């Protein structure tokens, strides 16, 4: 066996062993718990897979009584989750916005069939034609989000890739300007989920009431229900103390989502399991302001109907009224069954779904609670973990054999390191075993050894015309700079 081959194998093995110390480790629900110990045990039994969850706050309403528990960790420091720990609740806010519509309609302040343009005069364009009821039930035909330019798309993508806040700077004025360029599509009258629609609804109701959305929500719903721990953070300074820290299921920390424009649709609101249990109990009892919003009014398909913000789904002969929420680092579920009077709140501080936990706690069998398996984004994250971890090393080994000059080999070495780092950061390591990454590190290290051995015998520049080679190297350098930006916290 030739000396370079032996050295390559040794370095690759050493690097793989050393990389075990820094391999990606997905969060995992720990054994610590607070609150009702029996409920905590029930929750653990309802968690299909603890990998990818860091902490959970849960409330169960049954026979008029509320039990609460906290499980796992609220942050990377290991502080325990408590029933009163604030979590981002995302689109659960849409159910509250629907309740504001039902309340204002009951008092005569607005009419559900009223065009949003008459309530929100600052809104221009065809979107003005959508009615308040259409906005509340996702039947307006408006798109999921407003997009004003290609820069918006790039900015949203970049924030999602880097774990940033995709709604930064998007206040109510921005929302109205952006919505002015949208129009109800051919799907008007059919249920197509629209964050934009519910955001416009909330801003319209606040305008009619002569106040801001956070103040309207607090005045009309939160204070009457005693939900003192629920806040709408339109800027970072309003984030609640003692809050849980969000992350991806793979363990990457993410920023909180704050921004006034999409607040009625779920950007900025934080709540606790205890507070949401108050909302749940009062809605079930019919005493919450706008509780009628949970009544299904429109049909989506043969299993699903929608009211004002709330969804109703049939599972065999049972019906669950619910809404969920998902932000960059949190997942939430709120659901109840009228027939049994049972309700549940589940809040998690990673982007791993908690809907199946909630449905199991409501008593649904696993085949119904677990649905059709992991969503597409989970498999995208898993694919990124595998592809990026091994792509750099494999590409470098190929480039080492074929490289005509050092200008070809140098970028391949750089990308062997960058791909490995991108796999560590962007991969979903709650799905892919973490030990894959040290194997990829060993492969990259072996490629670097071979590249170093070959380097001495290569000319600086050869082959294609120099301008073409230099252009290729420059483009590779720009992509490398982009990768470094993604890797920079």
PADRENSE-118371 format. One record per residue (C-alpha): residue number from 1; x, y, z; residue in one letter. Coordinates in Angstrom, 2 decimals. Example, Ala and Ser with C-alpha at 12.3 -4.5 7.8 and 13.67 -1.06 7.14 Angstrom:
<recs>
 pos       X       Y       Z code
   1   12.30   -4.50    7.80    A
   2   13.67   -1.06    7.14    S
</recs>
This chain:
<recs>
 pos       X       Y       Z code
   1    0.00    0.00    0.00    X
   2    1.40    3.37   -0.98    X
   3    2.32    5.88    1.70    X
   4   -0.27    8.56    0.72    X
   5   -3.04    5.95    0.93    X
   6   -2.02    4.89    4.42    X
   7   -1.72    8.49    5.56    X
   8   -5.10    9.30    4.05    X
   9   -6.81    6.47    5.89    X
  10   -5.16    7.36    9.20    X
  11   -6.01   11.06    8.96    X
  12   -9.57   10.27    7.87    X
  13  -10.12    7.95   10.84    X
  14   -8.58   10.41   13.31    X
  15  -10.68   13.26   11.95    X
  16  -13.86   11.18   12.16    X
  17  -13.16   10.27   15.79    X
  18  -12.30   13.87   16.67    X
  19  -15.45   15.13   14.95    X
  20  -17.62   13.06   17.27    X
  21  -17.03   15.75   19.89    X
  22  -18.66   18.44   17.72    X
  23  -21.14   16.37   15.77    X
  24  -24.67   17.83   15.54    X
  25  -26.95   16.78   18.36    X
  26  -30.66   17.28   17.98    X
  27  -32.51   18.39   21.11    X
  28  -34.27   15.63   22.97    X
  29  -37.05   15.88   25.52    X
  30  -35.41   15.35   28.89    X
  31  -36.87   13.69   31.96    X
  32  -37.39   16.81   34.05    X
  33  -40.94   18.03   34.56    X
  34  -42.95   20.57   36.53    X
  35  -46.63   20.84   37.42    X
  36  -49.00   17.86   37.39    X
  37  -46.87   14.71   37.47    X
  38  -49.64   12.43   36.18    X
  39  -50.23   14.72   33.21    X
  40  -46.48   14.84   32.52    X
  41  -46.48   11.05   32.37    X
  42  -49.46   11.07   30.00    X
  43  -47.67   13.56   27.74    X
  44  -44.53   11.43   27.58    X
  45  -46.66    8.46   26.59    X
  46  -48.25   10.60   23.86    X
  47  -44.93   11.75   22.35    X
  48  -44.22    9.46   19.38    X
  49  -40.53   10.37   19.34    X
  50  -38.77   12.60   21.91    X
  51  -35.97   13.38   19.42    X
  52  -36.34   16.91   18.07    X
  53  -38.34   18.23   21.02    X
  54  -36.56   20.37   23.63    X
  55  -39.42   21.35   25.89    X
  56  -43.22   21.15   26.06    X
  57  -45.84   23.06   28.05    X
  58  -49.21   21.32   28.19    X
  59  -52.67   21.98   29.57    X
  60  -55.59   19.54   29.57    X
  61  -59.17   20.60   30.24    X
  62  -61.52   17.84   31.38    X
  63  -64.71   17.84   33.46    X
  64  -64.31   21.58   33.92    X
  65  -60.90   21.15   35.54    X
  66  -57.55   22.25   34.11    X
  67  -54.30   20.39   34.68    X
  68  -50.97   21.79   33.49    X
  69  -47.42   20.48   33.19    X
  70  -44.05   21.48   31.82    X
  71  -41.61   18.97   30.38    X
  72  -37.99   19.26   29.28    X
  73  -35.95   22.42   28.85    X
  74  -36.96   25.95   27.94    X
  75  -33.49   26.86   26.61    X
  76  -30.00   25.59   25.86    X
  77  -28.99   26.32   29.46    X
  78  -31.29   23.55   30.62    X
  79  -33.77   25.61   32.63    X
  80  -37.01   23.64   33.04    X
  81  -40.23   24.43   31.21    X
  82  -43.04   25.45   33.54    X
  83  -46.79   25.71   32.82    X
  84  -46.36   29.50   32.91    X
  85  -43.39   29.63   30.50    X
  86  -44.19   31.88   27.49    X
  87  -43.93   30.30   24.03    X
  88  -44.44   31.74   20.56    X
  89  -47.91   30.56   19.50    X
  90  -47.85   31.52   15.81    X
  91  -51.09   30.96   13.93    X
  92  -53.14   30.06   17.00    X
  93  -53.54   33.85   16.98    X
  94  -55.74   33.47   13.88    X
  95  -58.40   31.83   16.05    X
  96  -58.29   34.87   18.35    X
  97  -58.57   37.23   15.37    X
  98  -61.62   35.28   14.24    X
  99  -63.10   35.72   17.72    X
 100  -62.57   39.48   17.45    X
 101  -64.59   39.46   14.23    X
 102  -67.40   37.46   15.85    X
 103  -67.47   39.84   18.80    X
 104  -67.51   43.00   16.69    X
 105  -70.19   41.50   14.45    X
 106  -72.31   40.68   17.51    X
 107  -72.09   44.29   18.73    X
 108  -72.88   45.68   15.27    X
 109  -69.49   47.36   14.89    X
 110  -68.91   45.45   11.61    X
 111  -70.82   43.14    9.29    X
 112  -69.19   39.83    8.26    X
 113  -70.25   40.39    4.63    X
 114  -68.73   43.88    4.61    X
 115  -65.85   44.40    2.12    X
 116  -62.58   44.93    3.94    X
 117  -61.99   48.10    1.92    X
 118  -64.90   49.84    3.65    X
 119  -63.44   49.02    7.07    X
 120  -59.83   49.66    6.07    X
 121  -59.91   52.74    3.81    X
 122  -56.12   52.88    3.46    X
 123  -56.18   49.56    1.57    X
 124  -56.13   50.01   -2.20    X
 125  -56.49   47.62   -5.13    X
 126  -58.68   44.58   -5.80    X
 127  -58.05   43.09   -2.34    X
 128  -60.56   45.67   -1.02    X
 129  -63.36   43.51   -2.42    X
 130  -62.77   40.56   -0.06    X
 131  -65.30   40.41    2.77    X
 132  -64.39   40.14    6.43    X
 133  -65.96   36.66    6.60    X
 134  -63.91   35.53    3.59    X
 135  -60.72   36.77    5.22    X
 136  -61.54   35.01    8.49    X
 137  -62.31   31.69    6.76    X
 138  -59.44   31.68    4.23    X
 139  -61.92   32.01    1.35    X
 140  -60.80   35.39    0.02    X
 141  -58.68   33.99   -2.81    X
 142  -55.73   36.07   -1.59    X
 143  -52.26   34.44   -1.59    X
 144  -50.61   33.02    1.50    X
 145  -48.27   36.02    1.81    X
 146  -47.94   39.39    0.10    X
 147  -44.93   39.70   -2.18    X
 148  -43.93   43.13   -3.46    X
 149  -40.70   42.18   -5.25    X
 150  -38.15   39.49   -5.90    X
 151  -36.26   41.02   -2.99    X
 152  -39.11   40.00   -0.68    X
 153  -38.80   36.39   -1.80    X
 154  -35.04   36.43   -1.40    X
 155  -35.28   38.11    2.01    X
 156  -37.81   35.58    3.28    X
 157  -35.72   32.69    1.97    X
 158  -32.56   34.12    3.50    X
 159  -34.20   34.59    6.91    X
 160  -35.49   31.03    6.88    X
 161  -32.08   29.64    5.89    X
 162  -30.17   31.64    8.50    X
 163  -32.74   31.32   11.29    X
 164  -33.62   35.01   11.18    X
 165  -36.92   36.86   11.37    X
 166  -38.57   36.91    7.91    X
 167  -41.07   39.56    9.04    X
 168  -38.59   42.17   10.27    X
 169  -39.65   45.68    9.24    X
 170  -43.06   44.55    7.96    X
 171  -45.37   46.80    9.95    X
 172  -49.04   47.58    9.30    X
 173  -48.18   50.27    6.74    X
 174  -45.99   47.84    4.82    X
 175  -48.75   45.25    4.87    X
 176  -51.32   47.62    3.37    X
 177  -48.93   48.74    0.65    X
 178  -48.03   45.14   -0.19    X
 179  -51.65   43.97   -0.15    X
 180  -52.56   46.71   -2.60    X
 181  -50.74   44.77   -5.29    X
 182  -52.61   41.51   -4.63    X
 183  -56.03   40.42   -5.82    X
 184  -58.46   37.61   -5.06    X
 185  -57.72   34.77   -7.46    X
 186  -59.83   32.10   -9.09    X
 187  -59.95   30.25   -5.78    X
 188  -62.13   32.87   -4.13    X
 189  -64.92   31.12   -2.25    X
 190  -62.77   28.03   -1.65    X
 191  -60.63   27.45    1.44    X
 192  -57.00   28.31    0.68    X
 193  -54.92   29.20    3.73    X
 194  -53.89   32.87    3.70    X
 195  -51.78   34.62    6.31    X
 196  -52.27   37.81    4.33    X
 197  -56.05   37.54    4.56    X
 198  -56.16   37.14    8.33    X
 199  -53.56   39.87    8.80    X
 200  -55.75   42.27    6.81    X
 201  -58.77   41.22    8.84    X
 202  -57.05   42.00   12.14    X
 203  -55.76   45.36   10.91    X
 204  -59.25   46.22    9.61    X
 205  -60.93   45.38   12.92    X
 206  -58.35   47.45   14.79    X
 207  -58.88   50.40   12.42    X
 208  -62.66   50.26   12.90    X
 209  -62.11   50.22   16.66    X
 210  -59.73   53.19   16.44    X
 211  -56.76   51.40   17.96    X
 212  -53.89   49.00   17.16    X
 213  -54.29   45.27   16.82    X
 214  -52.33   44.41   20.02    X
 215  -54.46   46.85   22.03    X
 216  -57.70   45.58   20.47    X
 217  -56.80   41.97   21.26    X
 218  -55.86   42.86   24.82    X
 219  -58.96   44.97   25.42    X
 220  -61.58   42.74   23.79    X
 221  -60.29   39.23   24.51    X
 222  -57.22   38.86   26.72    X
 223  -58.23   41.06   29.65    X
 224  -61.82   39.78   29.88    X
 225  -60.46   36.20   30.06    X
 226  -57.66   37.04   32.50    X
 227  -54.98   36.10   29.97    X
 228  -52.40   38.41   31.54    X
 229  -49.38   36.41   30.32    X
 230  -50.29   36.71   26.63    X
 231  -48.56   39.50   24.71    X
 232  -48.06   40.61   21.11    X
 233  -44.40   41.52   20.60    X
 234  -44.24   43.89   17.64    X
 235  -40.55   44.55   18.41    X
 236  -37.79   42.75   20.26    X
 237  -38.16   44.99   23.31    X
 238  -41.65   43.61   23.97    X
 239  -40.60   39.94   24.19    X
 240  -41.77   38.45   27.51    X
 241  -39.26   37.66   30.29    X
 242  -38.61   34.05   31.18    X
 243  -39.65   32.93   27.72    X
 244  -38.65   29.70   26.05    X
 245  -35.93   29.87   23.43    X
 246  -36.81   28.47   20.01    X
 247  -34.72   26.24   17.77    X
 248  -35.07   23.91   14.84    X
 249  -35.62   20.22   15.47    X
 250  -31.98   19.80   14.45    X
 251  -30.84   22.08   17.29    X
 252  -30.07   25.34   15.43    X
 253  -31.09   28.45   17.39    X
 254  -33.45   30.84   15.60    X
 255  -34.63   34.39   16.16    X
 256  -38.06   35.25   17.50    X
 257  -40.57   36.44   14.91    X
 258  -41.66   40.02   15.58    X
 259  -43.46   42.49   13.34    X
 260  -46.69   44.45   13.54    X
 261  -48.12   43.85   10.08    X
 262  -48.70   40.13   10.31    X
 263  -49.42   40.15   14.06    X
 264  -53.12   39.20   13.60    X
 265  -51.98   36.13   11.64    X
 266  -49.43   34.99   14.25    X
 267  -46.21   37.00   14.03    X
 268  -45.25   38.29   17.49    X
 269  -47.82   36.74   19.90    X
 270  -46.57   34.78   22.93    X
 271  -48.67   32.90   25.45    X
 272  -48.56   30.16   28.06    X
 273  -50.31   26.83   28.48    X
 274  -52.13   28.30   31.48    X
 275  -53.43   31.32   29.53    X
 276  -54.50   29.32   26.50    X
 277  -56.35   26.91   28.80    X
 278  -58.43   29.90   29.91    X
 279  -59.24   30.67   26.28    X
 280  -60.07   27.02   25.66    X
 281  -62.38   26.68   28.66    X
 282  -64.29   29.86   27.94    X
 283  -64.67   28.98   24.26    X
 284  -66.01   25.53   25.13    X
 285  -68.42   27.08   27.63    X
 286  -69.51   29.73   25.12    X
 287  -68.60   32.54   27.52    X
 288  -65.48   33.82   25.72    X
 289  -65.91   37.04   23.73    X
 290  -66.59   35.91   20.17    X
 291  -66.81   32.21   21.13    X
 292  -69.17   31.70   18.18    X
 293  -66.15   32.05   15.88    X
 294  -65.41   28.37   16.55    X
 295  -68.74   27.33   14.96    X
 296  -68.02   25.83   11.52    X
 297  -69.64   27.85    8.74    X
 298  -67.97   26.78    5.50    X
 299  -66.91   23.45    4.02    X
 300  -63.35   22.80    2.92    X
 301  -63.67   19.11    2.00    X
 302  -65.42   15.97    3.19    X
 303  -63.60   16.02    6.54    X
 304  -62.86   19.68    7.23    X
 305  -64.91   22.78    7.85    X
 306  -63.91   26.26    8.96    X
 307  -65.46   29.02   11.04    X
 308  -63.90   32.39   11.77    X
 309  -60.29   31.33   12.25    X
 310  -61.10   27.94   13.84    X
 311  -61.01   24.65   11.92    X
 312  -63.20   21.61   12.60    X
 313  -61.97   18.18   11.47    X
 314  -63.85   14.89   11.59    X
 315  -62.07   11.71   12.69    X
 316  -64.55    8.92   12.16    X
 317  -67.56    9.85   14.29    X
 318  -65.63   12.45   16.32    X
 319  -65.12   16.15   15.60    X
 320  -62.18   18.19   16.86    X
 321  -62.18   22.00   16.78    X
 322  -58.63   23.25   16.55    X
 323  -55.88   25.54   15.35    X
 324  -52.15   25.07   15.29    X
 325  -49.21   27.43   15.03    X
 326  -45.68   27.24   13.66    X
 327  -42.86   29.80   13.65    X
 328  -39.15   29.42   12.98    X
 329  -38.47   27.74   16.33    X
 330  -41.84   26.91   17.91    X
 331  -44.88   24.73   17.33    X
 332  -48.25   24.95   19.07    X
 333  -51.61   23.18   19.07    X
 334  -54.97   24.09   20.59    X
 335  -57.93   21.74   20.24    X
 336  -61.15   20.63   21.88    X
 337  -64.03   18.21   21.41    X
 338  -67.49   19.58   22.17    X
 339  -69.04   16.15   22.67    X
 340  -66.71   15.27   25.55    X
 341  -65.88   18.75   26.82    X
 342  -62.20   17.83   26.67    X
 343  -59.57   20.28   25.43    X
 344  -55.80   20.41   25.14    X
 345  -52.99   22.92   24.70    X
 346  -49.52   21.78   23.60    X
 347  -46.64   24.24   23.16    X
 348  -43.17   23.24   21.97    X
 349  -39.97   25.24   21.56    X
 350  -38.65   23.60   18.40    X
 351  -40.13   23.55   14.92    X
 352  -41.07   19.88   15.30    X
 353  -44.83   19.44   15.14    X
 354  -46.89   18.82   18.28    X
 355  -50.28   18.17   16.65    X
 356  -50.05   14.40   17.09    X
 357  -49.35   14.89   20.81    X
 358  -52.45   17.03   21.18    X
 359  -54.66   14.60   19.29    X
 360  -53.41   11.65   21.33    X
 361  -54.14   13.56   24.54    X
 362  -57.65   14.14   23.22    X
 363  -58.00   10.37   23.01    X
 364  -57.61    9.78   19.28    X
 365  -55.92    6.52   18.25    X
 366  -52.37    6.76   16.92    X
 367  -53.44    6.00   13.34    X
 368  -55.54    9.20   13.34    X
 369  -53.31   11.34   15.55    X
 370  -50.12   10.69   13.60    X
 371  -51.63   11.46   10.19    X
 372  -49.66   10.65    7.06    X
 373  -46.17   10.88    8.49    X
 374  -43.53   13.63    8.50    X
 375  -44.19   16.66    6.27    X
 376  -42.09   17.41    3.20    X
 377  -39.87   20.04    4.92    X
 378  -38.67   17.35    7.35    X
 379  -37.39   15.26    4.48    X
 380  -35.84   18.31    2.87    X
 381  -33.87   18.92    6.08    X
 382  -32.87   15.27    6.21    X
 383  -31.71   15.41    2.60    X
 384  -29.64   18.52    3.28    X
 385  -27.98   16.77    6.21    X
 386  -26.91   13.77    4.15    X
 387  -26.07   15.51    0.86    X
 388  -24.12   18.43    2.31    X
 389  -22.24   16.26    4.79    X
 390  -20.85   13.94    2.09    X
 391  -20.88   16.15   -1.00    X
 392  -17.73   18.11   -0.17    X
 393  -15.57   15.10    0.58    X
 394  -16.74   13.10   -2.42    X
 395  -16.32   16.10   -4.74    X
 396  -12.83   16.74   -3.42    X
 397  -11.76   13.14   -3.97    X
 398  -12.98   13.39   -7.57    X
 399  -11.32   16.78   -8.11    X
 400   -8.03   15.49   -6.69    X
 401   -7.83   12.86   -9.41    X
 402   -8.91   15.15  -12.27    X
 403   -7.66   18.62  -11.34    X
 404   -5.35   20.05  -14.05    X
 405   -4.02   22.81  -11.80    X
 406   -4.02   24.36   -8.33    X
 407   -6.75   26.85   -9.27    X
 408   -9.13   23.91   -9.65    X
 409   -8.01   22.11   -6.54    X
 410   -8.08   25.04   -4.10    X
 411  -11.87   25.74   -4.35    X
 412  -12.58   22.02   -4.03    X
 413  -10.67   21.98   -0.74    X
 414  -12.55   25.05    0.51    X
 415  -15.90   23.58   -0.44    X
 416  -15.10   20.30    1.29    X
 417  -14.99   22.28    4.54    X
 418  -17.92   24.58    3.72    X
 419  -20.28   21.79    2.68    X
 420  -19.49   19.98    5.89    X
 421  -20.27   23.10    7.95    X
 422  -23.47   23.75    5.99    X
 423  -24.62   20.20    6.63    X
 424  -24.00   20.70   10.35    X
 425  -26.04   23.91   10.39    X
 426  -28.84   23.30    7.90    X
 427  -29.47   19.57    8.23    X
 428  -32.35   18.17   10.26    X
 429  -30.44   15.98   12.68    X
 430  -33.60   14.90   14.45    X
 431  -34.25   12.63   11.44    X
 432  -30.71   11.74   10.37    X
 433  -28.36   10.06   12.91    X
 434  -25.76   12.54   14.13    X
 435  -22.89   10.08   13.60    X
 436  -23.27   10.57    9.85    X
 437  -21.54   13.91   10.26    X
 438  -18.23   12.58   11.73    X
 439  -18.13   10.07    8.87    X
 440  -18.45   12.97    6.42    X
 441  -15.77   14.87    8.32    X
 442  -13.41   11.92    7.99    X
 443  -14.12   11.72    4.26    X
 444  -13.37   15.43    3.80    X
 445  -10.18   15.16    5.85    X
 446   -9.02   12.24    3.70    X
 447   -9.69   14.27    0.57    X
 448   -7.70   17.21    1.93    X
 449   -4.70   14.94    2.59    X
 450   -4.78   13.64   -0.98    X
 451   -5.19   17.18   -2.30    X
 452   -2.15   18.34   -0.33    X
 453   -0.08   15.45   -1.68    X
 454   -1.13   16.22   -5.28    X
 455   -0.70   20.00   -4.89    X
 456    3.09   19.90   -5.27    X
 457    2.90   18.38   -8.72    X
 458    0.32   20.75  -10.22    X
 459    0.92   24.03  -12.10    X
 460   -0.84   27.17  -10.81    X
 461   -2.96   27.51  -13.95    X
 462   -3.48   25.23  -16.92    X
 463   -6.05   23.98  -19.37    X
 464   -8.87   26.33  -20.43    X
 465   -8.23   29.99  -21.30    X
 466   -7.10   31.89  -18.20    X
 467  -10.08   34.28  -18.24    X
 468  -12.52   31.38  -18.16    X
 469  -10.67   29.67  -15.36    X
 470  -10.45   32.89  -13.34    X
 471  -14.15   33.61  -13.90    X
 472  -15.04   30.15  -12.60    X
 473  -12.82   30.62   -9.55    X
 474  -14.38   34.04   -8.84    X
 475  -17.90   32.62   -9.05    X
 476  -16.91   29.82   -6.68    X
 477  -15.47   32.39   -4.27    X
 478  -18.74   34.36   -4.31    X
 479  -20.72   31.21   -3.53    X
 480  -18.29   30.47   -0.72    X
 481  -18.87   33.96    0.70    X
 482  -22.62   33.29    0.61    X
 483  -22.09   30.00    2.45    X
 484  -19.99   31.76    5.09    X
 485  -22.78   34.31    5.58    X
 486  -25.23   31.49    6.18    X
 487  -22.85   29.95    8.70    X
 488  -22.33   33.20   10.59    X
 489  -24.81   33.42   13.52    X
</recs>
